[in-house]
Amino acid sequence: MPEFEIWPAIDLRGGKCVRLQQGDYGRETVFGEDPVAMARHWVEQGARRLHIVDLDGARQGAPVQLELIGAMVRAAGVPCQVGGGVRSEEAVAALLAAGVVRVVVGTRALREPEWLRAVCARYPQRLVLSLDARGGRLAVDGWTKESGRSVLDVAAEYAGEPLAAVAFTDIARDGMLAGPDVQGVSALCAVLPMPVLASGGVASRADIAALAGTAAAGCIIGRALYEGRLTIAQASEAARRPAASYQEYRL
């Protein structure tokens, strides 16, 4: 059985490590002043991969912290996937040149399917499609606008593309430690042949065990790690002991 992947998240804003609540830039918590040290820290704690988001880039529509991201990737020495404002092929190429193994795309990919298909053809298995939703409806432009489109309907449109993965975030749960949308993740896995990464709300070993019991390939974890509710070791253990351990972890 394939490994259930744990992706510690490092969100960047103004050169610092931050977490937002429900994608709201006005509800920000700073967890570190040195993102390079943070990347190294999670790897030292046992992380085998990292998920990095350029929040400034997401708002501006183009990556703005490329130099910092390159330094983080080099310091980490593990596979990193990076997103935030990636809306051109040039941005994809720049991130890959900086050592990123997978680039996360969202807004333009969802608005211009032909652009995504063209970039996927040029960089097969190097793109991760980000599907971020409120109430099952997609949001774009750094989560500031809702598209009105269903996550499942849009996902089905891209099922045949050579994507490395699809990352699904329930925005209402993101940064809230309220538990993941296990049902939504399962439904998404049912319509997609490529790996699905779950994001938003993961707060405990029980949450990870529940997700590992679905067909998801892994999950992205942020606030729970930063606040010490989970360690990398605990997350990895829970990922190896899915569904049957769920009730045990809830006790």
N, C-alpha and C positions, 0 to 999 in steps of 0.2 A: 504494500500500500504506500503511495507517495507520501512524503513528509508534509504535514500541515505547517505552512510557513508562518513564522512570527515576524512581522515587520514593525520595529519601533519607528515612530514618526518623529521627525524633527521639522517643525514649521518655522520658517524664517521671516522676520519682519524687522526692518531697520538694523539688520546685522545681529539680531538677538534670537534666542530660542523662545518661542511663545506658543501658547495654546489659546484658541478662541472657543467661545461657547456658541454652539449652533451657527458657526460661521460669521458671527457678528464681530466686526472689527472694533466695536466699542466695548466689547467684553473680553478683553485680552489679559492674560496672565503671563508674565515673563518668568521663565524657568531657567534661563542661563544667558550669560553675557558673551559666551565663547562657543559658537556652534561647532568649531573644529574640535575643541575639547569634548563637547557633548557627543559628537560622532565617535570619537575614540572611547569615551566612557561606555557607551552602549555595547560596543564591540568587546571591550574588556569584561563586561558583565555577561557575555555569551551570545550577543546578537550575531547572526550569520548573514544579515542583510539589513538595509536601512531604506526608509521611505522619507524623502525630503520634499518639502513644498515651499516654493518661493511665494509667500503671500503678497509681497509687494508686486511681484510680477503678475499674479492673478488679477490684481486691481488695475494694473497699467496695461495689460495685454501683451506683455513681452517680458522674458526673464531679465531681471535687473541685478541679480546677485550671483552671476556666473562665476566670477573669480572666487568668491567664498565657497560656492558649491564645489568647484574643482579642488579646493584645499581640503574640504570635508571628505570628498571621495578618496583622495590620496591618503589622508590620515586614517580613514576607516579600514581600507584594504579589503573590504567585502563588497559584494554587489549592491549597488544603490540604484533606486529608481527615483526620478525627479519630475515634478510637475509644477505648474504655476505660470500661467500666461503663455504657454507654448502654442502659438497660433501661426507659425510659419515653418516652412521646411528648414529655413536657415537656423531657427532656434533649435529644432530637433538635432540638426547636424552639429551645432555648437555644443550642446549638452553631451552628445555622444563623444565628441572630440575631447571633452573635459573628463572622460572616463566613466560617465554614467552608462549603466548597462541597459536600462529601459527608461523611456521617456513617456510621461503621463500627459495625455492630451484630452481636452474636453470641449470647451466652448466652440472653437472653429470646427472641430471634428463633427460636432452635432449639428451645426448650422450648414456645413458644406460637406456632405457625405463623399462627394467626388474628390475633395481635397484629402480626406482621410484615406480613401482607397488608393490614391496615388502615392501618398507617403508610406502607406503600409507596403505597397509593392516595392518601393525603393528600400525600405528598411523592415523586411519581414521579421516577425517575432521580436521586434525592438520597441514597439509601442504598446502602452497600456491605455485603454479607453476608460475615462473617468465618467461614471454615471452617478451624479449627485442629486438627491431627490428630497422633496418635502411632500409628505402625503402621497408618495408614489408618482409625483410629477417632477420632471427634471428641472434643475436650476442651472444657470450659466452665468458667465461674467463674474467669476469669483464668488458664486452663490448669491449675487445681488439681484438677479432677475430670474423669474420662473418662465419656462418655455410653454407650459401647459400640456406637454407631451408625456405619455406614460413610459415609465422605465422599461417595462417588459416589451412594449411595442417597438421602442427604439432599439433595444438590445437585439431583438429578432432581426432587425434590418442589417446588423453588422455580424451576424453569426458566421458568415462565410469568409470573413476577412482574416488575414494572417496576423492577428493580434497576439501579443505575448500574454495578455490577461485583460480582464475587465475589473476595475475597482469600483465597488458600489458603496456609497456613503449615504446613510440616513441622516440628513442635516439636523433634524430635530433632536437626534440623540447625540450628535457629535459634541464631545467635550462635556457631556452632562452625566456620564457614568451611570446611565439609566438602563444599561443592557442593550445588546445589539438586536437588530431586526432579523431574527433567525428565520422567520417565515418568509420575509422578503428575499433574503439571501437564497433560500431553498428554491423559491419560485424562479429566481434569475438563473440559478444553476440548471434548472430544467429546460431552459430555452437556449442555453449557450454551450457550445462544445469546447470553448477555451477556458482556462483557469479563471475563477472568480475570487477576488479578494474582498473581504468584508471590512467595513470601516464604520466607526461611529458607535459610541456607547459601551464599548468593552471595558468592564470594570473588575472582573473577577475570574478565577479559574473556572467557575461554573459557566461563565459566558463563553470562554474559549472552548471548553468541553462541548458545549451545545453547538457551536459553529463547526468544530471538528467532526461532529456527528452528521453534518450535512455533506454535500458534494463540493463545498468550497475548498479552494486550494490553500487558503490562509487568511490571516486577518492583520489589520493595521492597528497598532495600539499607541495611544498618546498619553493623555492625562493620567491614566491609571499607573503607568510606569513612573511618571514624573512625581506623582504624589506618594509613591511607595506602596500603593495598594497591591501591586504585583511586581515581581522581579522577572527578569528574562528567564531564569531557571524555572520558576513556577509556571510561567506561561508555556514554556516548552514541555514541561511535564504534563500539564493539562491537555496540550495538543496531542499527546501520545495516548491519552486515556479519555476518549470521547464519550459518547452518549451514556454508557453505563455508569460513568463517574459523575454525571451531572447532579444527581440528587445528593451524592456524597459531598460534593463541593458546596452545595447550598446550605449544608448544615453548619 
